[in-house]
Amino acid sequence: MIKPEAQQPRISPVEDATPEQEALLAKTIPPHGGGPPNIFATLAQHPLLCRRVNALGGLFMTQGTLAPRERELVILRIAAQMRSQYELAHHSSLARMVGLTASEVVALSQPLDRHAWGDTDLQLLAFVDELYSLEDVSDQTWRMLEDRFAPAELMELIFLVCFYRTLATFVRAVRIQLDENAGVAPRDR
């Protein structure tokens, strides 16, 4: 993995927002009462792209077919695989709100055999790991998930992993800074 030479953002978040940018940023959820998250304030530099990213992310967060706990399990696992401290910090608190324990949140950044995951959780995490490393899913893993999830959910799982992998890549390449009030990413113990 390439190490960032400088921690300064390559593209700065919008500071003097146009009315169009202000309208976009007003629709974002500020971390713990602060201003718009840096990822959205940076995306606002390209309003059309920001709208499209927000539309897909919003679908996952508010209209998705997956249970919120399963969604956050998947997001945190791909964020951990991508070593995205930004996404880990933002989604750790969301994960806790939808039922993941503090030890589960930490375990998502560790090898799967270090935690006693339930069958469905383990299948979802194996799915994320395979999609991350192989850009495909084995027939065995697919069959296990197919017994539990409907076709629409399976499609959403693939896009969820790919979407958060893309966000993690964007955050790293552009050097988006962690928001002041975002919280702390869980540490591997």
C-alpha positions as CSV (number, residue, x, y, z in Angstrom):
1,M,0.0,0.0,0.0
2,I,1.2,3.5,-0.9
3,K,1.9,5.6,2.2
4,P,0.7,9.2,1.9
5,E,3.7,11.5,1.8
6,A,1.7,14.4,3.2
7,Q,-1.4,14.4,5.4
8,Q,-2.7,17.6,3.9
9,P,-5.8,17.1,1.7
10,R,-5.1,16.9,-2.0
11,I,-8.6,18.4,-2.6
12,S,-9.8,20.6,0.1
13,P,-13.4,20.6,1.4
14,V,-15.5,23.4,0.2
15,E,-15.2,26.5,2.4
16,D,-17.0,29.2,0.6
17,A,-19.9,27.2,-0.7
18,T,-22.1,28.2,-3.6
19,P,-25.8,28.0,-3.1
20,E,-25.8,24.7,-5.0
21,Q,-23.1,23.3,-2.7
22,E,-24.8,24.7,0.4
23,A,-28.0,22.9,-0.6
24,L,-26.1,19.6,-1.0
25,L,-24.2,20.0,2.3
26,A,-27.5,20.8,4.1
27,K,-28.6,17.3,3.3
28,T,-25.7,15.6,5.0
29,I,-25.6,14.3,8.5
30,P,-23.0,16.2,10.6
31,P,-20.9,14.0,12.9
32,H,-22.0,14.7,16.4
33,G,-23.4,18.2,15.7
34,G,-20.5,19.6,13.8
35,G,-20.4,20.8,10.2
36,P,-20.8,18.6,7.2
37,P,-18.5,15.6,7.2
38,N,-15.2,16.2,5.3
39,I,-16.0,13.5,2.7
40,F,-19.2,15.4,1.6
41,A,-17.6,18.8,1.8
42,T,-14.9,17.5,-0.5
43,L,-17.4,15.8,-2.8
44,A,-19.3,19.1,-3.0
45,Q,-16.4,20.3,-5.2
46,H,-18.2,18.3,-7.9
47,P,-21.9,18.8,-7.2
48,L,-23.2,16.3,-9.7
49,L,-20.9,13.5,-8.4
50,C,-21.8,14.5,-4.9
51,R,-25.5,14.1,-5.6
52,R,-25.0,10.7,-7.2
53,V,-22.7,9.4,-4.4
54,N,-25.3,10.6,-1.8
55,A,-28.1,9.0,-3.7
56,L,-26.5,5.6,-3.6
57,G,-25.2,5.9,-0.1
58,G,-28.6,7.2,1.0
59,L,-30.2,4.1,-0.5
60,F,-28.0,1.8,1.6
61,M,-28.5,3.8,4.8
62,T,-32.3,4.5,4.6
63,Q,-34.0,2.4,2.0
64,G,-31.8,-0.7,1.7
65,T,-33.1,-4.3,2.0
66,L,-30.5,-5.3,4.5
67,A,-31.0,-5.2,8.3
68,P,-29.1,-2.2,9.7
69,R,-26.9,-4.5,11.8
70,E,-25.9,-6.6,8.8
71,R,-25.3,-3.4,6.8
72,E,-22.9,-2.0,9.4
73,L,-21.2,-5.3,9.8
74,V,-20.4,-5.4,6.1
75,I,-19.4,-1.7,6.0
76,L,-17.0,-2.0,8.9
77,R,-15.4,-5.2,7.5
78,I,-14.7,-3.6,4.1
79,A,-13.5,-0.5,5.9
80,A,-11.1,-2.6,8.0
81,Q,-9.9,-4.5,4.9
82,M,-9.2,-1.2,3.2
83,R,-7.6,0.3,6.4
84,S,-9.9,3.2,6.1
85,Q,-9.7,5.0,9.5
86,Y,-12.2,7.5,8.2
87,E,-15.0,5.0,7.5
88,L,-14.1,3.0,10.6
89,A,-14.5,6.0,12.8
90,H,-17.7,7.1,11.2
91,H,-19.4,3.7,11.1
92,S,-18.2,2.4,14.5
93,S,-20.7,4.6,16.3
94,L,-23.5,3.7,13.8
95,A,-22.7,0.0,14.3
96,R,-23.1,0.4,18.1
97,M,-26.5,2.1,17.6
98,V,-27.8,-0.8,15.5
99,G,-26.7,-3.6,17.9
100,L,-23.1,-4.5,17.4
101,T,-21.1,-4.7,20.6
102,A,-17.9,-2.9,21.2
103,S,-15.9,-6.2,21.1
104,E,-17.6,-7.0,17.7
105,V,-16.6,-3.6,16.3
106,V,-13.0,-4.2,17.3
107,A,-13.1,-7.8,16.0
108,L,-14.1,-6.6,12.6
109,S,-10.5,-5.4,12.1
110,Q,-9.0,-8.8,13.1
111,P,-8.9,-12.2,11.5
112,L,-12.3,-13.9,11.6
113,D,-11.2,-16.7,13.9
114,R,-10.4,-14.3,16.7
115,H,-14.0,-13.8,17.6
116,A,-16.9,-16.2,18.1
117,W,-19.2,-15.0,15.2
118,G,-22.6,-16.4,14.7
119,D,-23.2,-18.4,11.5
120,T,-24.9,-15.5,9.5
121,D,-22.3,-13.0,10.6
122,L,-19.5,-15.3,9.7
123,Q,-21.0,-16.0,6.3
124,L,-21.4,-12.2,5.6
125,L,-17.8,-11.5,6.7
126,A,-16.4,-14.4,4.6
127,F,-18.4,-12.9,1.7
128,V,-16.8,-9.4,2.3
129,D,-13.3,-10.9,2.5
130,E,-13.7,-13.0,-0.7
131,L,-15.2,-10.0,-2.6
132,Y,-12.3,-7.9,-1.3
133,S,-9.5,-10.3,-2.1
134,L,-10.8,-12.1,-5.2
135,E,-13.3,-9.6,-6.6
136,D,-15.6,-12.6,-6.8
137,V,-17.3,-14.9,-4.3
138,S,-16.9,-18.7,-4.2
139,D,-19.8,-20.9,-5.0
140,Q,-19.8,-22.3,-1.5
141,T,-20.1,-18.9,0.1
142,W,-22.7,-17.9,-2.4
143,R,-24.8,-21.0,-1.7
144,M,-24.6,-20.3,2.1
145,L,-25.8,-16.7,1.6
146,E,-28.4,-17.7,-1.0
147,D,-30.1,-19.8,1.7
148,R,-30.4,-16.7,4.0
149,F,-30.7,-13.7,1.6
150,A,-33.1,-12.9,-1.2
151,P,-31.7,-12.0,-4.7
152,A,-32.2,-8.3,-4.1
153,E,-30.3,-8.5,-0.8
154,L,-27.5,-10.4,-2.5
155,M,-27.2,-7.7,-5.1
156,E,-27.2,-5.0,-2.5
157,L,-24.5,-6.8,-0.5
158,I,-22.2,-6.8,-3.6
159,F,-22.9,-3.1,-4.3
160,L,-22.5,-2.2,-0.6
161,V,-19.0,-3.7,-0.5
162,C,-18.0,-2.1,-3.7
163,F,-19.4,1.3,-2.8
164,Y,-17.5,1.4,0.5
165,R,-14.4,0.1,-1.1
166,T,-14.6,3.0,-3.6
167,L,-15.3,5.5,-0.8
168,A,-12.2,4.2,1.1
169,T,-10.1,4.5,-2.0
170,F,-11.4,8.1,-2.6
171,V,-10.7,9.1,1.0
172,R,-7.2,7.8,0.9
173,A,-6.3,9.1,-2.6
174,V,-7.6,12.6,-1.8
175,R,-6.3,12.6,1.8
176,I,-9.6,13.5,3.4
177,Q,-9.0,14.3,7.0
178,L,-10.9,12.6,9.8
179,D,-13.7,14.9,11.1
180,E,-13.1,16.5,14.5
181,N,-16.2,15.0,16.0
182,A,-16.2,11.7,14.1
183,G,-15.0,9.5,17.0
184,V,-12.2,7.1,17.0
185,A,-11.6,4.1,14.8
186,P,-11.5,0.9,16.8
187,R,-8.0,-0.4,17.6
188,D,-6.8,-3.9,16.9
189,R,-6.0,-5.4,20.3
